[in-house]
Every structure is written in C-alpha cells, then in structure tokens.
Amino acid sequence: MQAPPFDFLAKTFLPVLEKMGSKVVVKLERYGFYPAGGGRFTAEIEPCQKLAPIELAERGEITQRRAVAVVANLARKIAEREIETMQHLLGWERECFEIVSTNESPGPGNVVMIEMKNGALTEVCTAFGRIGTSAEAVASEAAGEARAYLASEAVAGEHLTDQLLLPMALAGGGSFTATKISMHAHTNMEVIGKFSPIRFAVEKEEKSVRVRIN
C-alpha cells in the first residue's frame, strides 16, 4: 500500500489556522525516520494581514475515530501487533484501524497515530517506534494519551497546546481548553513573552485547563 498524505498537521493545527484567517496546505513527499532522516514535505502558505482571535472552549462530541500504524521498510507484523494492542485498549470497532506499509523512506521507521475528530478540531496522539521498545509498548503509549484525552473535556491535547500558543499570541487574543500544560508549553509562553507584550493566563478547571491571553 502506498503511503497516504501525512495528515497530522492537516487535521489538527492547520484547520485552526484557517479559522484564524491563514490557509496552509502541507503535502508529504517522502517519509523520514530517525536516524536516517530524509523525509520531505512541501507547504503552500496563503498569508493574511492579521490572524483573528479564536475561542476553543467546547470540544463537543467525538464524531470520528481512526488509528493508523505505519511501518516503513519493516515487517508488517509490527503494525499488526500495534493495531491489536490499540484495539484492545481503546475498544473501538475494527474498521477504525488501518495499517500503512511503505518503502518510501530512506531508512526504517514506525509510527502510530490515533485521531479523534470533534466539533472543534481533530486531536491526534502519536508514538514512534524505537530500538528496544516493543510494538505493544509503542501502541500503549499512544493509546494511553488518547484515553486521557477522551477522559477530559479539553479541546486540545498536550502537544497541540504547544502549537496553538504562537498563533494565539500573533492574533492578540483568544482562549482554548487543554488536557494539561507541559513544561514545553510553559517554556513557549515564557519565550513568547520575551519578544512580545503578550501574557498567558492558565486556569485549572474540573476536567481541563483553560489557556487565555490576559
């Protein structure tokens, strides 16, 4: 099976940018995994005069679920074990799971991606295969993050939260709810504050954390 367009950004971050006024299209040309690298993608950016603030307070119902296991220059059995593990941990229907086997990569690699589409955006939880880590452990890592997201009421997961901070600062306003604020997100907030007058406020809620610009 040929590798499909890599749609992590296309489904998570880029639709939010489009709502804010800037259209970006990203297309994968070739996979690339550490340590060989060699991945390649193109991006078409349609700029706007100013990004508009966006409010992402309510997640809404989960309307679509999908989990993909990608193996590049590796045995398909690895992906099959990951799919079996994710299916067991998530309890989703079999049609929600897919295997992508590709040779379009300079070196070997493996990644699993779990997508959860809701009324606000699509959250994606990702885990990469690595030497010394079993397929089951990789799948469990992504599934654990997905289950934590579903148990919360947040719009954005931990890693998408990092990505939303800069466009929010450029827009000069807005807010969203997140599952948690990582040390990386705190660092992003501090760095943004060094180059702009923007200051973020973080407020703990019952099943999420609200991030807004003061």
N, C-alpha and C positions, 0 to 999 in steps of 0.2 A: 504493500500500500504506500502510495506517495505521501510525503509529509504535507499536511494541510497548512494553510496560512497560520502563522503563530499569532493567536488572538488574545493573549493575556492583556496587553495594553489596549487592544481594540475593544475589549469588553469591559474593562474596569475604568481606567484613568481617562482614556480619550473621549468617551461619551460625556463625561463630566466637563471636560474642556469645551466640548461642542455646546453644551448648555450655557457655558460661560461666554461663548462667542467666538471661539477659535477652533477651526476644523483641522484635524491631523489624521492622516491615513498612513499606517505602518504596514509594510509587507515583508514577510520573511523570504529571503532568497536561499539561505542555507543554514542548517543547524550548526551550532558550535558548542562544544562542551570542554570544560577544564580537564586536562591541561593542554590538549591540542589546540583548542580555540578554533578560529577560522570561521565562526558564524558571521552571517552578513544579512543586513536588512536595509530597506530604503524607507524614508519618511518624507511625505509631502505635507507641508505646513501652510495653511491658509491663515495668515495673521489677522488680527483685529486691532482696532485703535486702542481699546481698553477692555479688559476682562470684566464681566459683570459678576457681582457677588452671587453666591448660590447658597441656598439653605437645604441641607440634607438631614432633616430631623427625624423623619419617619421612614423605617425600612419597608414596611408593607409586607405582604405575603410572598413567600418564596414560590415563584411560578415555574421555575425550570431548574433541573439539577443535571449535572454532567460530570463525569470523571474520566480522565484520559491518562493512559500510561504510554509514554513514548520511549522506545528503545532505538538507539542509533548504533549500527554495527555491533549489536549484541544479540544474544539469543532471545527469541520471542517468549520463552518460558519465564524470563524475569518479569516481563509485563503481565503475563498471565497470573503469576503469584501475587503481584501488586493489586491487580483487579480483584482477585479472590479475597484478599485481605480487606480492601476498601469496601467491597460489597458486604462482607461480614460486619464490619464496624459501623457502616452507615445505614445498612438495612434498606437501601434503595432497590428499585426494580432493575433487572438485568439490562434493560435497554438504555439505562443511564450511563453504562460503562463502555469504554472504547479503547482499543489498542492501536497504536500507530507504530509501525516498524519501518525504519528508513535507513538507507545507506547514504543519504545526502548530508554527510557530516565528515569533516576531515579525520575525526577520531571517534572513539566510542563514547557513549553517554546515555543517561537515563533520567527522565523527569516524570513526575506525576502531577497532574493539575486537577483540582476539584472546583467546579464552577457552580455558583448558586445565584441565580437571577432573581431579583426582587423588584419592587416598584420603583426604587431609586436608582439602582445600578446593578452590576454583576460583580460579586465578590469571588476572587479566585485564591485558593490555598495551594501552595506549591511546595514540593520537596524533591531534592535532587539525589540520585544515586551516587554513592561514593565507595571507594575501596574500603573493605572491612565492615560495611553496613549491609545487612540482608535486605532483600526486596521487601520482606514483611515489615521491617523497621522503617523503611522509606515510606511505604504506604501508610503505616500507622501514624507517622509524623504529620502527613498532610491531613489524614482523616481526623486526628485529634484537634488540629487547628480548625477544621471545618465544623466539628461538633461544638467546639467552644463558641464559634461564630453563631451557629444556629441557636445555642442556648441563651445568647444575649439578645438584646433588642437594638443593637447598633446597626447603622448603615454601613460603616467601613470597618474592615478588619485591621489588624495591627500594621501590616505592611502598606496597605493602601493609604492609611493615615499619613505615613511619611510623605507620600506623593501629593496629597491634597494641600499640604501646608503652603508651598510656594505659590501656586496659582491663587490661593485664597488671599495671600499677602499682596500679590500684584493687583488683585481686584479691590483690595482695601476694605473687605468686609465679608460676612458670611459665617456659617457655622455648620457643623456636622456632628453626628454621634459616632463613637468608635468603641471597639471592644476593649482596648487598652492603649495606654501611651507608653511606648517603649523608650529606652534610653536614646535610641537613634532619633525618635521623634522629638524628644526634649532637646537634643543637640541641634536638630534642624531649626527649632523655634529660637534657640539662642543665636545661631548663626544669622538667621533672617533678621533678628533684632539688631545685629551689629551693622547691617547695611541698610536698614530702613527704620522708620518710626513705629512699625507695626509691633504690637504686643499681643500675645495669645493668652486667653484665659481657659483653664481646664476645670470643669466642674463634674464631680462624681455624681452619677445617677444610679438608680436601683440596679439596672442591668446593662449599663453602658457608661461611657464617659462623654461629656459634651465638650467640644472644642469650638471656641469662637474667638473672633477678634475684638479686643476691647475698644 
